[in-house]
Amino acid sequence: MTTLDRLTAPAALAKTPGRTRHVTLGARAIEELPRWLTRDGLAGDVVLIADEHTIVAAGDRVEAALEASGRNVRRLVLEPRPEDDHLVCEDGVIHALKAILAANRHAIPVAVGAGTVNDIVKMAAHELDRDYVVVPTAASMNGYTSLIAAILIAGVKRTLPARQPIAIFADIDVLAAAPAELNRAGFGDLLSKPYSNADWLLSHLVRDVPYSSAPSDLLDDVFARLLDSARAVGRADHDGLTVLMECILLSGFSMTIAGSSAPASGGEHLISHYWDMEQFDRGLPLHGLHGTQVGIATRLSALLFERLVALEARDIHPVQCAQRRPDKAWLDRLGDVHDTLSAPVVAELRDQLAQKQLVAGELRAELERVRDRWPEIREKLRAVLMPAAEITEALRAAGCPDRASRIGVDAARAVKTLRVCRHMRNRYVAFDLMDDLGLLEGWAEAVVAETEAPDASAP
Ligand SMILES: [Zn+2]
């Protein structure tokens, strides 16, 4: 029994709504879809939801397979809003889809697409308390099996609770035909696993945040195979993409098991989110796909972690560190630091940061505890981390960009991002400890210089 079989077995037995109970991953997965619907007892019509690209990539084939089995299919090709050049997962389109699904009360929604289409259908289905099925068209992100969806609401990106698809039909021929950049982005997104996990573990060791190694353990085996498959992923080999998709589906499950995105989203994700926020706030296009950015950010985060676990207890000076932060007055001057962001966004950041930032006596006490337990904390972090050199090598082997300048973020901006992205979210991460120790500022400059240095082996 594979890990995926084990994870889907309880929902398969109980037919739990909103939980994945079936996965087909392989050749001719699309043709398996109609057979599974019948086996599962799902009668009725299908509403097939795609966008202009995914309808061609897989939608036509899905429609043909369903019609050949005698089902009526209503196809819905979602179009970008007039002001956008591509489809966006925003409240307007979700609302429109809900109206169509409500008018087809007994039809089964089948999403054909990747991040955007999946999230639109996931959210619309969830709000109507309906189940849906997905045919992924790229191994580009790990949200298929997560319980959350990323949605733009009144211009602000939010992560909302949603549901899993009840069944997933990942056709390897479809994935192999996807633009290479999409699958490589999925690879980059997954590389964050050891560092997200280390951030989560550190928050447990320093702040007593509940932690479990189970979500990370779930991925250990497939993650090792994924690293070995970097070159195969880059070439879109079927074997490589099968491992990638398996890892993507398990990664979504790991967040579902954890009840939060913590096992798959740590400080490295904040780097990528910060770049998105800056671009969005200025009405500029994003620098790259989510996973492309996360891959680069993971390399930076890995190098910062290496510096952190190289510290000795005697390098930690709680009194001096607390003197740098005597009170919270500096939080009112955050606008000076985030000079690329608008006032409402800065206010939101201030609110998030204030929830976790300790100052004065409290900061000193926390750092004293960290210093006293440092050998233990350091060993536990080392046990879950991976050498940064392996991340660099994996990115290059898969053909992913390995440095910020490759996606149009210059060194000065990358340094600044590393220094301040921790302000975005109230969740404690290693960047918080590094900054409280007074080390993040200098380290940020050093690791960006290191990643931007010319390298003969770089693509
Ligand atoms: Zn991600």
Boltz pocket constraint, residues with backbone or C-beta under 6 A from the ligand:
constraints:
  - pocket:
      binder: B
      contacts: [[A, 142], [A, 189], [A, 264], [A, 265], [A, 269], [A, 290], [A, 294]]
      max_distance: 6.0
